[in-house]
Amino acid sequence: QHFETKFFFLTVTEAQKNGLCFQPPISGQCYAYFLKYYYDPLQGRCREFVYGGCGGNLNRFDSVKECRRTCGVS
C-alpha cells in the first residue's frame, strides 16, 4: 500500500506539471454524446461535460473518481 501512495503522488505531480488538469474542457469536433469529467481549476473540483468522441485534450476522464485521483482532488 505504501507503493500505491507514492505512485499516486507521482501521477498527480506529473499531471499538474504538464498542465493536464488546467486545460479547458473541449468537446471535440465530432458529434457523439459521451458524458465525461474534467477538472475545473477555478472551482477546485471535477465537473461533467459532453465529449463528442474525437479531438479535445487530456483533461477528460471517464469517471469523477479518475478525475479526482489524477488531479489531486480530495
Helices and strands as residue ranges (DSSP letters): H 2-17, G 20-22, E 34-40, E 45-51, H 64-71
